């Protein structure tokens, strides 16, 4: 409902589910333990994903390399 309120259109439910999927505990544990990402990095990445969905822009960051 929040995404629809800010004008994300009729697919706002799908976007909301996509954002929630990125918070799946199994995925987070895999990214943390197996891939070696820090919890701060995972949290920052999720915040960037949500920001991109809402604004279409990325949050500038040079803290992590890709």
The first five atom37 places (N, CA, C, CB, O) and aatype in JSON, in Angstrom:
{
  "aatype": [20, 20, 20, 20, 20, 20, 20, 20, 20, 20, 20, 20, 20, 20, 20, 20, 20, 20, 20, 20, 20, 20, 20, 20, 20, 20, 20, 20, 20, 20, 20, 20, 20, 20, 20, 20, 20, 20, 20, 20, 20, 20, 20, 20, 20, 20, 20, 20, 20, 20, 20, 20, 20, 20, 20, 20, 20, 20, 20, 20, 20, 20, 20, 20, 20, 20],
  "atom_mask": [
    [1, 1, 1, 1, 1],
    [1, 1, 1, 1, 1],
    [1, 1, 1, 1, 1],
    [1, 1, 1, 1, 1],
    [1, 1, 1, 1, 1],
    [1, 1, 1, 1, 1],
    [1, 1, 1, 1, 1],
    [1, 1, 1, 1, 1],
    [1, 1, 1, 1, 1],
    [1, 1, 1, 1, 1],
    [1, 1, 1, 1, 1],
    [1, 1, 1, 1, 1],
    [1, 1, 1, 1, 1],
    [1, 1, 1, 1, 1],
    [1, 1, 1, 1, 1],
    [1, 1, 1, 1, 1],
    [1, 1, 1, 1, 1],
    [1, 1, 1, 1, 1],
    [1, 1, 1, 1, 1],
    [1, 1, 1, 1, 1],
    [1, 1, 1, 1, 1],
    [1, 1, 1, 1, 1],
    [1, 1, 1, 1, 1],
    [1, 1, 1, 1, 1],
    [1, 1, 1, 1, 1],
    [1, 1, 1, 1, 1],
    [1, 1, 1, 1, 1],
    [1, 1, 1, 1, 1],
    [1, 1, 1, 1, 1],
    [1, 1, 1, 1, 1],
    [1, 1, 1, 1, 1],
    [1, 1, 1, 1, 1],
    [1, 1, 1, 1, 1],
    [1, 1, 1, 1, 1],
    [1, 1, 1, 1, 1],
    [1, 1, 1, 1, 1],
    [1, 1, 1, 1, 1],
    [1, 1, 1, 1, 1],
    [1, 1, 1, 1, 1],
    [1, 1, 1, 1, 1],
    [1, 1, 1, 1, 1],
    [1, 1, 1, 1, 1],
    [1, 1, 1, 1, 1],
    [1, 1, 1, 1, 1],
    [1, 1, 1, 1, 1],
    [1, 1, 1, 1, 1],
    [1, 1, 1, 1, 1],
    [1, 1, 1, 1, 1],
    [1, 1, 1, 1, 1],
    [1, 1, 1, 1, 1],
    [1, 1, 1, 1, 1],
    [1, 1, 1, 1, 1],
    [1, 1, 1, 1, 1],
    [1, 1, 1, 1, 1],
    [1, 1, 1, 1, 1],
    [1, 1, 1, 1, 1],
    [1, 1, 1, 1, 1],
    [1, 1, 1, 1, 1],
    [1, 1, 1, 1, 1],
    [1, 1, 1, 1, 1],
    [1, 1, 1, 1, 1],
    [1, 1, 1, 1, 1],
    [1, 1, 1, 1, 1],
    [1, 1, 1, 1, 1],
    [1, 1, 1, 1, 1],
    [1, 1, 1, 1, 1]
  ],
  "atom_positions": [
    [[0.82, -1.19, 0.0], [0.0, 0.0, 0.0], [0.87, 1.26, 0.0], [-0.93, -0.01, 1.2], [0.53, 2.25, -0.66]],
    [[1.99, 1.23, 0.74], [2.87, 2.4, 0.77], [3.45, 2.68, -0.61], [4.0, 2.18, 1.79], [3.5, 3.84, -1.03]],
    [[3.88, 1.65, -1.32], [4.42, 1.86, -2.66], [3.35, 2.42, -3.6], [4.99, 0.55, -3.23], [3.65, 3.27, -4.44]],
    [[2.12, 1.94, -3.47], [1.04, 2.46, -4.3], [0.76, 3.92, -3.97], [-0.24, 1.61, -4.11], [0.47, 4.72, -4.86]],
    [[0.85, 4.27, -2.69], [0.6, 5.64, -2.24], [1.61, 6.62, -2.84], [0.65, 5.71, -0.72], [1.26, 7.76, -3.14]],
    [[2.84, 6.18, -3.02], [3.85, 7.09, -3.57], [3.92, 7.01, -5.09], [5.21, 6.78, -2.98], [4.84, 7.54, -5.71]],
    [[2.94, 6.33, -5.69], [2.83, 6.37, -7.13], [3.56, 5.27, -7.88], [3.31, 7.65, -7.61], [3.97, 5.47, -9.02]],
    [[3.72, 4.12, -7.27], [4.43, 3.02, -7.93], [3.52, 2.22, -8.86], [5.04, 2.1, -6.9], [3.99, 1.29, -9.51]],
    [[2.26, 2.56, -8.93], [1.37, 1.95, -9.91], [0.75, 0.64, -9.47], [2.09, 1.74, -11.16], [0.8, 0.26, -8.3]],
    [[0.16, -0.04, -10.46], [-0.6, -1.25, -10.18], [0.28, -2.43, -9.83], [-1.44, -1.6, -11.37], [-0.22, -3.42, -9.28]],
    [[1.58, -2.37, -10.12], [2.48, -3.48, -9.79], [3.17, -3.28, -8.45], [3.53, -3.64, -10.88], [4.18, -3.92, -8.17]],
    [[2.63, -2.41, -7.62], [3.26, -2.12, -6.33], [3.31, -3.36, -5.44], [2.5, -1.0, -5.61], [4.25, -3.52, -4.67]],
    [[2.31, -4.23, -5.55], [2.34, -5.47, -4.77], [3.51, -6.36, -5.15], [1.03, -6.24, -4.95], [4.17, -6.94, -4.28]],
    [[3.78, -6.47, -6.44], [4.91, -7.26, -6.91], [6.23, -6.65, -6.45], [4.89, -7.37, -8.45], [7.14, -7.37, -6.05]],
    [[6.33, -5.33, -6.51], [7.54, -4.66, -6.03], [7.74, -4.91, -4.53], [7.46, -3.15, -6.31], [8.86, -5.16, -4.08]],
    [[6.66, -4.84, -3.77], [6.76, -5.08, -2.33], [7.25, -6.51, -2.06], [5.4, -4.84, -1.65], [8.1, -6.71, -1.19]],
    [[6.72, -7.47, -2.78], [7.16, -8.85, -2.6], [8.62, -9.03, -3.01], [6.27, -9.81, -3.39], [9.35, -9.79, -2.38]],
    [[9.04, -8.34, -4.05], [10.44, -8.42, -4.48], [11.37, -7.85, -3.41], [10.63, -7.66, -5.81], [12.43, -8.41, -3.15]],
    [[10.96, -6.75, -2.8], [11.78, -6.19, -1.72], [11.84, -7.13, -0.53], [11.22, -4.83, -1.29], [12.9, -7.31, 0.08]],
    [[10.72, -7.73, -0.2], [10.7, -8.67, 0.93], [11.5, -9.93, 0.64], [9.26, -9.04, 1.28], [12.11, -10.5, 1.55]],
    [[11.52, -10.37, -0.61], [12.29, -11.57, -0.97], [13.77, -11.37, -0.69], [12.08, -11.92, -2.44], [14.47, -12.32, -0.34]],
    [[14.24, -10.14, -0.85], [15.65, -9.86, -0.58], [15.98, -9.98, 0.91], [16.01, -8.46, -1.06], [17.15, -10.04, 1.27]],
    [[14.96, -10.03, 1.75], [15.16, -10.18, 3.19], [14.94, -11.61, 3.67], [14.22, -9.26, 3.94], [14.87, -11.86, 4.87]],
    [[14.84, -12.56, 2.74], [14.66, -13.97, 3.08], [15.81, -14.43, 3.98], [14.58, -14.84, 1.81], [16.98, -14.27, 3.62]],
    [[15.51, -15.01, 5.15], [16.57, -15.42, 6.06], [17.6, -16.37, 5.43], [15.97, -16.07, 7.26], [18.79, -16.24, 5.69]],
    [[17.14, -17.31, 4.63], [18.07, -18.24, 3.99], [19.03, -17.53, 3.05], [17.3, -19.31, 3.22], [20.22, -17.85, 3.01]],
    [[18.52, -16.57, 2.3], [19.36, -15.8, 1.39], [20.36, -14.95, 2.15], [18.51, -14.91, 0.49], [21.54, -14.88, 1.79]],
    [[19.9, -14.31, 3.21], [20.79, -13.46, 4.02], [21.89, -14.3, 4.65], [20.0, -12.72, 5.12], [23.06, -13.9, 4.65]],
    [[21.54, -15.47, 5.19], [22.57, -16.34, 5.78], [23.58, -16.8, 4.74], [21.92, -17.56, 6.44], [24.78, -16.86, 5.03]],
    [[23.12, -17.11, 3.54], [24.02, -17.51, 2.46], [24.97, -16.36, 2.09], [23.22, -17.96, 1.23], [26.18, -16.56, 1.97]],
    [[24.4, -15.17, 1.93], [25.23, -14.02, 1.57], [26.22, -13.68, 2.68], [24.35, -12.8, 1.26], [27.34, -13.24, 2.4]],
    [[25.83, -13.9, 3.92], [26.67, -13.58, 5.07], [27.75, -14.64, 5.27], [25.82, -13.44, 6.34], [28.94, -14.32, 5.29]],
    [[27.33, -15.89, 5.42], [28.28, -16.96, 5.75], [29.06, -17.48, 4.55], [27.55, -18.1, 6.4], [30.27, -17.68, 4.63]],
    [[28.38, -17.71, 3.46], [29.04, -18.33, 2.31], [29.75, -17.31, 1.4], [28.02, -19.1, 1.49], [30.85, -17.58, 0.9]],
    [[29.13, -16.16, 1.21], [29.73, -15.16, 0.32], [30.6, -14.15, 1.06], [28.65, -14.43, -0.43], [31.36, -13.41, 0.44]],
    [[30.49, -14.13, 2.39], [31.36, -13.29, 3.2], [31.0, -11.83, 3.32], [32.69, -13.38, 2.68], [31.83, -11.02, 3.73]],
    [[29.76, -11.46, 2.96], [29.34, -10.06, 3.11], [29.03, -9.78, 4.57], [28.09, -9.76, 2.22], [28.49, -10.64, 5.27]],
    [[29.36, -8.59, 5.04], [29.04, -8.21, 6.41], [27.55, -7.91, 6.53], [29.89, -6.98, 6.86], [26.88, -7.63, 5.53]],
    [[27.05, -7.97, 7.76], [25.63, -7.64, 7.96], [25.37, -6.18, 7.62], [25.21, -7.93, 9.41], [24.3, -5.85, 7.11]],
    [[26.32, -5.3, 7.9], [26.15, -3.89, 7.54], [26.07, -3.74, 6.03], [27.31, -3.04, 8.1], [25.24, -2.98, 5.53]],
    [[26.91, -4.46, 5.3], [26.89, -4.4, 3.84], [25.54, -4.89, 3.31], [28.04, -5.23, 3.25], [24.99, -4.3, 2.38]],
    [[25.02, -5.98, 3.88], [23.73, -6.51, 3.44], [22.61, -5.52, 3.73], [23.44, -7.85, 4.13], [21.72, -5.32, 2.9]],
    [[22.64, -4.9, 4.91], [21.62, -3.91, 5.26], [21.7, -2.69, 4.34], [21.77, -3.48, 6.73], [20.68, -2.2, 3.86]],
    [[22.92, -2.22, 4.1], [23.09, -1.07, 3.21], [22.63, -1.4, 1.8], [24.57, -0.63, 3.19], [22.04, -0.55, 1.12]],
    [[22.89, -2.61, 1.35], [22.48, -3.02, 0.01], [20.96, -3.06, -0.1], [23.07, -4.38, -0.34], [20.4, -2.63, -1.12]],
    [[20.28, -3.57, 0.93], [18.82, -3.6, 0.91], [18.27, -2.17, 0.89], [18.27, -4.38, 2.12], [17.32, -1.89, 0.17]],
    [[18.86, -1.28, 1.69], [18.41, 0.11, 1.7], [18.59, 0.74, 0.32], [19.18, 0.92, 2.76], [17.73, 1.49, -0.13]],
    [[19.7, 0.43, -0.35], [19.93, 0.94, -1.69], [18.89, 0.4, -2.67], [21.34, 0.58, -2.17], [18.38, 1.14, -3.5]],
    [[18.58, -0.89, -2.56], [17.56, -1.49, -3.42], [16.22, -0.79, -3.24], [17.42, -2.99, -3.12], [15.56, -0.43, -4.22]],
    [[15.81, -0.6, -1.99], [14.53, 0.06, -1.72], [14.55, 1.5, -2.25], [14.23, 0.06, -0.2], [13.57, 1.96, -2.82]],
    [[15.66, 2.19, -2.05], [15.79, 3.57, -2.54], [15.67, 3.61, -4.06], [17.13, 4.17, -2.1], [15.0, 4.49, -4.6]],
    [[16.32, 2.68, -4.75], [16.26, 2.64, -6.22], [14.84, 2.38, -6.71], [17.2, 1.57, -6.76], [14.41, 2.98, -7.7]],
    [[14.12, 1.5, -6.03], [12.74, 1.2, -6.44], [11.87, 2.44, -6.31], [12.16, 0.04, -5.59], [11.06, 2.74, -7.19]],
    [[12.04, 3.15, -5.22], [11.18, 4.31, -4.95], [11.56, 5.53, -5.78], [11.25, 4.66, -3.47], [10.69, 6.24, -6.27]],
    [[12.87, 5.77, -5.96], [13.29, 7.01, -6.6], [13.85, 6.82, -8.01], [14.32, 7.68, -5.76], [13.85, 7.76, -8.81]],
    [[14.31, 5.64, -8.32], [14.96, 5.4, -9.6], [16.43, 5.78, -9.58], [14.26, 6.15, -10.68], [17.11, 5.63, -10.6]],
    [[16.92, 6.26, -8.45], [18.32, 6.66, -8.31], [19.03, 5.75, -7.31], [18.43, 8.13, -7.87], [18.4, 5.2, -6.41]],
    [[20.33, 5.6, -7.48], [21.11, 4.85, -6.5], [21.63, 5.78, -5.42], [22.28, 4.1, -7.19], [21.75, 6.99, -5.63]],
    [[21.93, 5.2, -4.28], [22.54, 5.96, -3.19], [24.05, 5.93, -3.46], [22.18, 5.35, -1.77], [24.64, 4.86, -3.53]],
    [[24.68, 7.09, -3.61], [26.12, 7.1, -3.87], [26.89, 6.43, -2.74], [26.62, 8.52, -4.07], [26.7, 6.77, -1.57]],
    [[27.75, 5.49, -3.07], [28.56, 4.81, -2.07], [29.84, 4.33, -2.7], [27.79, 3.64, -1.44], [29.83, 3.73, -3.77]],
    [[30.93, 4.6, -2.04], [32.23, 4.09, -2.48], [32.8, 3.14, -1.43], [33.21, 5.25, -2.76], [33.95, 2.72, -1.52]],
    [[31.98, 2.81, -0.43], [32.46, 2.0, 0.68], [32.73, 0.56, 0.27], [31.45, 2.03, 1.8], [33.64, -0.06, 0.8]],
    [[31.96, 0.02, -0.66], [32.08, -1.38, -1.05], [32.49, -1.48, -2.51], [30.75, -2.14, -0.82], [32.04, -0.7, -3.36]],
    [[33.34, -2.43, -2.79], [33.7, -2.66, -4.2], [32.82, -3.74, -4.76], [35.19, -3.04, -4.35], [32.33, -4.59, -4.02]],
    [[32.61, -3.72, -6.08], [31.76, -4.73, -6.71], [32.6, -5.77, -7.4], [30.8, -4.1, -7.69], [32.06, -6.7, -8.0]]
  ]
}
